[in-house]
């Protein structure tokens, strides 16, 4: 399945990019991701991660690598091993009032086991709806963390 989702985020483009380009932030906003460990690299092309997910068929482990990287603009994560092979391409586009985040992805139900394996096409459709929810959480998290500090309402 190939999909594209986009959203406008009221946060600076650099903040949005830095957050999504670091796969270790995923457990904070992507419900299926339980834990992420950086295996190699610190940032950018070739950085690899171990991603522990909870899928309909049970726990799953994927190794993921950054396969394309353009600072501040684009990062591509590609699964190298594990079930449900995927590629996520995040594009960050600043505009005057917001930052547009575009997610282009491909994901397959390959590797699902048990009853979940029989639901391949349905699982893929459910994934897209779930990813919309995940991106909604990401938007809220980024907008909250990028908000200027609130001044207390005291009088002088």
C-alpha positions in Angstrom: 0.0 0.0 0.0 1.2 3.5 -0.9 -0.1 6.5 0.9 0.4 10.2 1.4 -0.7 12.3 4.3 0.0 15.9 5.1 -0.7 18.3 7.9 0.0 21.9 8.8 1.8 22.3 12.1 2.0 25.6 14.0 5.7 25.1 14.8 9.0 26.2 13.2 10.2 24.0 10.3 13.5 23.3 12.0 11.7 22.1 15.1 9.5 19.8 13.1 12.4 18.4 11.0 14.6 17.8 14.0 11.8 15.9 15.8 10.7 13.6 12.9 14.3 13.0 11.7 15.1 11.4 15.0 13.4 8.0 15.0 13.8 7.7 18.7 11.0 10.2 19.2 8.5 7.8 17.6 7.3 6.1 20.8 6.0 9.5 22.0 3.5 9.8 19.1 3.3 6.5 17.1 1.0 4.1 19.1 2.4 0.8 17.7 6.0 1.8 18.5 7.0 0.6 22.0 10.7 1.4 22.0 13.5 2.6 19.6 17.2 2.0 20.1 19.8 3.8 18.0 22.2 1.1 16.7 24.7 3.2 14.6 25.2 6.8 13.7 24.0 9.9 15.5 22.0 11.7 12.8 21.6 11.6 9.1 22.2 9.1 6.3 23.0 5.6 7.4 21.9 6.0 11.0 20.2 2.7 12.0 17.6 1.9 14.6 16.0 -1.2 16.2 12.3 -0.6 16.4 10.1 -2.6 18.8 6.5 -2.5 17.8 3.2 -4.1 18.9 1.4 -5.4 15.8 -2.0 -7.3 15.5 0.0 -10.5 15.3 2.1 -9.7 18.4 5.4 -8.1 19.2 7.7 -7.3 16.2 11.3 -6.1 15.8 12.4 -4.1 12.7 15.8 -2.7 11.8 15.4 0.7 10.2 17.9 2.9 8.4 17.9 6.5 7.2 18.3 6.0 3.4 17.9 9.6 2.3 18.7 12.7 4.2 18.6 16.4 3.4 19.0 18.6 6.5 15.9 20.5 7.3 13.9 19.2 4.3 13.7 15.5 3.9 14.4 12.2 5.7 13.6 8.7 4.5 13.4 5.7 6.9 13.4 2.2 5.3 12.9 -1.0 7.2 15.8 -3.5 6.5 14.3 -6.4 8.3 11.2 -7.5 10.2 7.5 -7.8 9.4 5.4 -5.3 7.5 8.2 -3.8 5.4 7.9 0.0 5.1 9.4 3.2 3.8 8.5 6.5 5.3 9.5 9.7 3.5 9.0 12.9 5.6 9.1 16.2 3.8 9.2 19.5 5.7 8.0 22.7 3.9 8.0 26.0 5.8 5.3 28.6 5.1 4.7 32.0 6.6 2.4 30.8 9.5 2.9 27.0 9.7 5.1 24.2 8.6 3.7 21.6 6.2 4.7 18.0 7.0 4.2 15.6 4.2 4.5 11.8 4.8 4.8 9.6 1.8 4.9 6.0 2.6 4.7 2.4 1.5 3.9 -0.5 3.8 3.0 -4.1 3.4 1.2 -6.6 5.5 3.9 -9.1 4.7 5.2 -10.9 7.7 2.0 -10.7 9.8 1.1 -14.0 11.4 -2.0 -15.8 12.7 -5.4 -14.3 12.0 -3.9 -10.9 11.2 -2.2 -12.4 8.1 -5.6 -13.1 6.7 -6.6 -9.5 7.0 -3.8 -8.1 4.8 -5.8 -5.6 2.7 -8.0 -4.7 5.6 -5.0 -4.3 7.9 -3.4 -1.9 5.3 -6.6 0.3 5.2 -6.7 0.3 9.0 -3.1 1.3 9.1 -3.8 4.5 7.1 -6.5 5.5 9.5 -4.2 4.8 12.4 -1.4 6.8 10.9 -3.7 9.8 10.6 -4.3 9.5 14.3 -0.6 9.2 15.0 0.1 12.3 12.9 -2.6 14.1 14.9 -0.7 13.2 18.1 2.6 14.3 16.5 1.0 17.7 15.5 -0.2 18.3 19.1 3.1 17.3 20.6 5.1 19.6 18.2 2.7 22.6 18.6 2.8 22.2 22.4 6.6 21.9 22.6 7.1 24.8 20.2 4.7 27.1 22.0 6.2 30.2 23.6 6.1 30.1 27.4 3.0 31.4 29.0 3.3 34.6 31.1 1.6 34.5 34.4 -1.3 36.8 34.7 -0.1 38.8 37.6 -0.7 42.5 38.1 1.8 45.2 38.9 
